[in-house]
Amino acid sequence: MSVQTSGSGLCSALVSVQGVVTEHPLRPISGRWRFLAVWVALSLLGWVLGGLAFAAVMDVTATGTHRLSAQIGRLLGHDLWLQIRESAALAAMGATLGLTQWAWLRREGEWTGHWIWATSGGLALGGLVEAGLRNFLHRPDAPFLAAISLVIGLGGGMGVLQWLSLRRQTHRSGWWIIASVAGALLGAIAVIGTLLVIDHFYVRQPCCVSSADEIIKPLVAVGMFGTLRETVTGLALMHILRPLHPAESPA
């Protein structure tokens, strides 16, 4: 571990972990809040564009409109094929999210494209875990259990694989998993609560059911979950990527 500072107010920390050296600029606090704002904004963009990618993959592989997909569904079983389609769609969604986040993270050091693949694989893995938990509990529509499954699956699954990429940058990376799960928990609670409110106050007329299910609910869910999770993870990154004090240096 070495910490180097230069004059004229420009400071930097060189962090060496397992042979990887990364330079993290020591910004004034205003710059760090700007980092958080841009991180949340780009991540939210990634979640929204990723949601469109998810919908596109699900549409392309829909068994009702494509003969090949229907044949695969009959061969594998419709439940298994649906899970494969959802995993592929989540992987596309994660790749889109990871790309927008990496575009900002690469300004912070020698970040590789591993972050994109980690986010893609983590979201796909998280979707499998989330679906498995809900099927195991035999109550796929229970809001509370859905929230727990979402937190464990998406928060934990994506957090762990992203951590494998982040740990190449700093020894503080363990905070990332905690932040990922905490952000997913906050986002899941807010999303489920908001969707219940929409169901209660908005979906009262038959004309509103379709628009709520197809447009309003997905936008609210993706936007709210993404904003809250990435706000928490952004705050964690502000701590994780700050220069190390000499007392924090690993032995």
C-alpha positions in Angstrom: 0.0 0.0 0.0 1.3 3.4 -0.8 -0.3 6.8 -0.6 1.2 9.7 -2.6 0.1 13.3 -2.5 1.3 16.1 -4.7 1.2 19.8 -4.2 -1.1 22.5 -5.5 -4.1 20.8 -4.0 -4.0 17.8 -6.4 -3.9 14.5 -4.4 -4.2 10.9 -5.4 -4.0 7.5 -3.7 -2.4 4.5 -5.3 -4.1 1.4 -4.0 -2.4 -1.9 -4.7 -4.4 -5.1 -4.1 -3.3 -8.5 -5.2 -0.9 -7.0 -7.7 -3.5 -4.6 -9.2 -2.8 -0.9 -8.8 -5.6 1.6 -9.2 -5.4 5.4 -8.9 -8.4 7.1 -7.2 -8.5 10.9 -7.4 -9.1 12.7 -4.1 -11.9 15.1 -5.0 -13.4 17.9 -2.9 -16.8 16.9 -1.4 -18.7 18.7 -4.2 -17.0 16.5 -6.8 -18.0 13.4 -4.9 -21.6 14.4 -4.8 -21.4 15.0 -8.5 -20.1 11.5 -8.9 -23.1 10.2 -7.0 -25.6 12.2 -9.1 -24.1 11.0 -12.4 -23.9 7.4 -11.1 -27.6 7.4 -10.2 -28.6 9.1 -13.4 -26.7 6.8 -15.7 -27.7 3.8 -13.7 -31.4 4.8 -14.0 -30.9 5.2 -17.7 -29.4 1.7 -17.8 -32.4 0.3 -15.9 -34.9 1.9 -18.2 -33.0 0.9 -21.4 -32.4 -2.5 -19.9 -36.1 -2.9 -19.3 -36.7 -2.2 -23.0 -34.0 -4.8 -23.8 -35.8 -7.3 -21.5 -39.1 -6.7 -23.2 -37.5 -7.0 -26.7 -36.0 -10.4 -25.9 -39.2 -11.7 -24.4 -41.1 -10.5 -27.4 -38.7 -12.1 -29.9 -38.8 -15.4 -28.1 -42.6 -15.4 -27.5 -44.1 -18.8 -28.1 -47.4 -17.3 -29.3 -45.9 -15.5 -32.3 -42.9 -17.5 -33.3 -43.0 -21.0 -34.6 -39.5 -21.9 -33.6 -40.0 -20.7 -30.0 -43.2 -22.6 -29.8 -41.4 -25.8 -30.9 -38.7 -25.3 -28.4 -41.4 -24.7 -25.7 -43.0 -28.0 -26.5 -39.7 -29.8 -26.5 -38.4 -28.5 -23.2 -41.7 -27.8 -21.5 -43.2 -24.4 -21.4 -42.2 -23.7 -17.8 -38.5 -24.4 -18.4 -38.5 -22.5 -21.7 -40.1 -19.5 -20.0 -37.4 -19.5 -17.4 -34.7 -19.7 -20.1 -36.3 -16.8 -21.9 -36.5 -14.7 -18.8 -32.8 -15.5 -17.9 -31.7 -14.4 -21.4 -33.8 -11.3 -21.1 -32.4 -10.5 -17.7 -28.9 -11.0 -19.1 -29.6 -8.5 -21.9 -31.0 -6.1 -19.3 -27.9 -6.5 -17.1 -25.5 -6.0 -20.0 -27.3 -2.7 -20.7 -27.2 -1.6 -17.1 -23.6 -2.7 -16.7 -22.6 -0.7 -19.9 -24.0 2.6 -18.6 -22.4 2.1 -15.2 -19.0 1.1 -16.7 -19.0 4.2 -18.9 -18.9 6.3 -15.7 -16.7 3.9 -13.5 -13.9 3.8 -16.1 -13.3 7.4 -15.3 -12.3 6.4 -11.8 -9.5 4.0 -12.7 -8.4 1.0 -14.8 -11.9 -0.6 -15.0 -12.2 -3.4 -17.5 -15.3 -4.6 -19.3 -15.6 -7.3 -16.6 -18.1 -5.0 -14.9 -20.5 -5.4 -17.8 -20.4 -9.2 -17.8 -20.6 -9.3 -14.0 -23.8 -7.2 -14.1 -25.3 -9.2 -16.9 -24.5 -12.6 -15.3 -25.5 -11.3 -11.8 -28.9 -10.1 -13.0 -29.6 -13.4 -14.8 -28.4 -15.4 -11.8 -30.5 -13.2 -9.5 -33.6 -13.8 -11.6 -33.1 -17.6 -11.3 -32.7 -17.4 -7.6 -35.7 -15.1 -7.2 -37.9 -17.4 -9.3 -36.7 -20.5 -7.5 -37.4 -19.0 -4.1 -40.9 -18.0 -5.1 -41.7 -21.4 -6.6 -40.2 -23.2 -3.5 -42.5 -21.1 -1.2 -45.5 -21.9 -3.5 -46.8 -18.4 -3.1 -45.5 -16.5 -6.2 -48.0 -13.7 -5.8 -47.5 -12.8 -2.1 -46.1 -9.3 -2.0 -43.9 -9.8 1.1 -42.4 -13.0 -0.2 -41.9 -11.5 -3.6 -39.9 -8.7 -1.9 -37.7 -11.2 0.0 -37.1 -13.1 -3.2 -36.2 -10.0 -5.1 -33.8 -8.8 -2.5 -32.0 -12.2 -2.2 -32.0 -12.8 -5.9 -31.3 -9.5 -7.5 -29.6 -7.8 -4.6 -27.5 -10.8 -3.6 -26.9 -12.4 -7.0 -25.9 -9.2 -8.8 -24.0 -7.8 -5.8 -21.8 -10.9 -5.5 -20.8 -11.0 -9.2 -20.2 -7.2 -9.3 -18.1 -7.6 -6.1 -15.8 -10.1 -7.9 -15.1 -7.3 -10.4 -14.9 -4.5 -7.8 -12.5 -6.4 -5.5 -9.8 -6.0 -8.2 -9.9 -2.2 -7.4 -9.8 -2.0 -3.5 -9.8 -4.1 -0.4 -12.9 -2.3 0.8 -15.0 -4.0 -1.8 -16.9 -6.2 0.7 -19.1 -3.2 1.4 -20.5 -3.5 -2.1 -22.5 -6.7 -1.3 -24.0 -5.1 1.8 -24.9 -2.0 -0.2 -26.4 -4.0 -3.0 -28.7 -6.0 -0.7 -29.6 -3.0 1.3 -30.4 -1.0 -1.8 -32.5 -3.9 -3.3 -34.4 -4.2 0.0 -35.2 -0.5 0.1 -36.2 -0.6 -3.6 -38.3 -3.7 -3.3 -40.3 -2.4 -0.3 -40.9 0.9 -2.1 -41.9 -0.7 -5.4 -44.3 -3.2 -3.8 -45.9 -0.6 -1.6 -46.3 1.8 -4.6 -47.8 -1.0 -6.8 -50.3 -1.8 -4.1 -51.3 1.8 -4.0 -51.7 1.9 -7.8 -53.9 -1.2 -7.7 -56.1 0.3 -5.0 -56.6 3.8 -6.3 -55.9 3.6 -10.0 -57.1 0.3 -11.3 -60.8 0.7 -10.6 -62.1 1.2 -14.1 -61.8 -1.6 -16.7 -60.3 0.8 -19.1 -57.3 1.4 -16.8 -56.3 -2.1 -16.1 -54.5 -2.7 -19.4 -52.5 0.6 -19.3 -51.6 0.1 -15.6 -50.3 -3.4 -16.2 -48.5 -2.8 -19.5 -47.1 0.8 -19.0 -47.5 2.4 -15.6 -46.5 -0.5 -13.3 -43.3 -1.6 -15.3 -42.1 2.0 -15.5 -42.7 2.7 -11.8 -41.1 -0.6 -10.7 -38.0 -0.2 -12.8 -37.6 3.5 -12.1 -38.1 3.3 -8.4 -36.1 0.1 -7.8 -33.2 1.4 -9.9 -33.1 4.8 -8.3 -33.2 3.6 -4.8 -30.8 0.7 -5.3 -28.2 2.8 -7.1 -28.5 5.7 -4.7 -27.4 3.3 -1.9 -24.7 1.6 -4.1 -23.5 5.1 -5.2 -23.0 6.1 -1.6 -21.1 2.9 -1.0 -18.9 3.6 -4.0 -18.1 7.1 -2.6 -16.7 5.3 0.5 -15.1 2.3 -1.4 -13.2 4.4 -3.9 -12.0 7.2 -1.7 -8.2 7.2 -1.0 -7.1 5.1 1.9 -5.7 6.6 5.0 -2.3 5.1 6.0 -4.0 3.5 9.1 -6.3 1.6 6.7 -3.5 0.0 4.7 -3.6 -3.8 4.7 -0.8 -5.4 6.5 
